[in-house]
Amino acid sequence: MEGPSVTGTRGSVLILMPAFNEAGTIGMVLERVRQHARDCDVLVVNDGSRDGTRGAVEAAGVAQIVLPCNLGYGPALQAGFRYAEMAGYPTVVLLDADGQHDPADIPRVLEAMDRSGADVVIGSRFVNGGWYSGPLPRRLGMQFFSLVTGLVIGQRIFDTTSGFKALRRVAYRPLISGHFLDFHAECLVFWGKLGLRIAEVPIATRPRSDGRSMYSWFTLMNYPFKTLMLMMLGLMDARRRRPLR
């Protein structure tokens, strides 16, 4: 880990940002985090970036774990969860580094967690009538897995692919050793079957202005099969554990 935390002292909330080649946006995102979540600590998991991401994080004075190579979104998050567990953070907020999420929404997500008592709060693009956007296969996949997740856990989750989430320790701790890659629909099934409480709060998102999305046409076509398999693994994993609520 490199550099001090944003506040200089350990808070009760850790903002966890996985980043791969996000030099063009991460500095701006970290500045907005500083403006809107000053009481939170920040950790960037640099997933083997080959551009100037490392230097941008260092310039912002933010704690950073630098992975030796690009391991992927899931392993990067697990590295951050291990850090949060070792440091004793009761709450972790997941935030993308590409500028699509507005850090100004962090207080609202945390307030929703306090108000609802939920263990997981999802910053949702689609709750309250929001429209599914993007390529047609992705839109259909989002709606399909929203319906499937609802059937499995008995609660409709409108945005199953949001990377903006607030997690209590009871929710993020089991993910450290779980079989997860995307940390999306399979996690929702896992949490639901463990009896954890899940809520959604509406957020606005922005188009990516720099860098490359982790989604390609190949991943969009492969996504349904991979996600169904991971949901089955999450379901079996949850059945082996005692309910947490």
Order of alpha helices (4+ residues) and beta strands (2+ residues): beta-alpha-beta-alpha-beta-alpha-beta-alpha-beta-alpha-beta-alpha-alpha-beta-alpha
